[in-house]
Amino acid sequence: MSIKERIQQKAGELFFRYGIRSVTMDEIASQLGISKKTIYQFYSDKDSLVKDIFTGITDENKKKCIRFKDVSENAIHEQFLAADSAQEIFSNLNASVLYDLNRFHPNVFADFEKFKKQFLFNCIKENMQRGIKEGLFRKDIDVNIITWLRLEMISGIFHNEEVISGKTKPHYFDDVMKEFFLHGICTEKGLTLLSKYKHQRQKKST
């Protein structure tokens, strides 16, 4: 791993654990055992480092979304694969990260919003359309509105006081909302599969 990759990895870990604003360049350098001057050889300021890290995160998530669509058995299975991936992210995520992005790194936040409103919106929409074709989701739903609703549910994780305060884990919050959401759009066939994948997940966790 190159020095630049090590800087990205360590800074990303610290940002996710403690929030972006609370982590200084000095602390990143100290954790890596290098001088702050070395970091500045690769990044002119903290904002450029944050941008690089979040560009990497969105690129990786794009690859995952495409892979989940390809390897999943059906639309509901695709939702569970995505949820398991999100849980890995949420398990180490400080809820203040998006707040810090929005307030202190607006250009990076704008890129993240673009990713959410374009790529992620299309992923969810295609999943809705797939589920309808497979007979798992109701035919009478308005796909655009339901897609927007699911996207807003995901975004809401980072604005909920229970999550921000640490009283509720982000992945648990998302799981509860996702289950409520799927129960609202599933057909009887879809509900049977939903129960199957929930059982498989519970069995795996134990």
PyMOL commands that set and color helices and strands:
alter all, ss='L'
color gray80, all
select helices_A, chain A and resi 3-18+25-32+36-42+46-71+75-90+97-104+106-133+143-159+161-164+170-185+188-205
alter helices_A, ss='H'
color red, helices_A
deselect
rebuild
show_as cartoon
